[in-house]
């Protein structure tokens, strides 16, 4: 039986025991990696040892469709200079792209223009590219569940299986800790759940579409952050207004939403989402009808 690595819901300490020696609380088991997989990824020292190799490697400019304002207030594309050896190693998408000659080899540029190629998840992809892990930045913590979902969607688009697995596990840990009536290390508000549902159902294909089809409208991360600071708008009355592989992202979040259905029904935005994404209504009804147990 492989040894599981445990993650602490209080301080995020991870080890292969059942007790956190950092803050003193019991760790909840969550199989992020087997012990062999974790050790194979190397220690922090192993990451540091890569720096000389990385500094000498070839790079390519990756340009996102979003823009940012420079010091002169002129919008400019968001660009990153990334090492081709690492891109090809972690991403089947980049491996195939870099393998064949074309315009990208002549210009030294790759342009990413899909909706999910957002600078927020792409920044965490870069963390993973060089460190084989990622940590949510402080300014993104109010929407960390959305961050993990966006990272998963981007990893699916770029075919980075290890990052998909990691993002899914990080999201699942948070949702599981908020399931049922037990107290949680971090409560998730209804507005966070609504933002998560929109991000997932906007960014993932329904079961009858291709898995890596991400040609949808972009999820607006900045608007979602602003939404959390607004007064929750509730409605007094109910408005009228699974993918067939391992547990999918849609399945995970719809099961969680079904477990919070009583609270969510009081929000106008929830009824709007059910109208905008009929698959969401079907998935929640299916999860609620089967008796919700978040696994």
Secondary structure, DSSP 4 states (H G I P E B T S, - for coil): -PPEEEE-TTT--EESSSB-TTT--BPEEEEEEEHHHHHHT--HHHHHHTHHHHHHS-EEEEEEEEEEE-TTS-EEEEEEEEEHHHHHHH-HHHHHHHHS-SHHHHHTEEEE-STT--HHHHHHHHHHHHHS-----GGGGGGHHHHHHHHHHHHHHHT-HHHHHHHHHHHHHHHHHTSTTS--SS---HHHHHHHHHHHHHHS--TTS-TT---SPPP-HHHHHHHHHSPP-B-SS------SSSS-HHHHHHHHHHHTHHHHTTBHHHHHHHHH-HHHHHHHHHHHHT-----
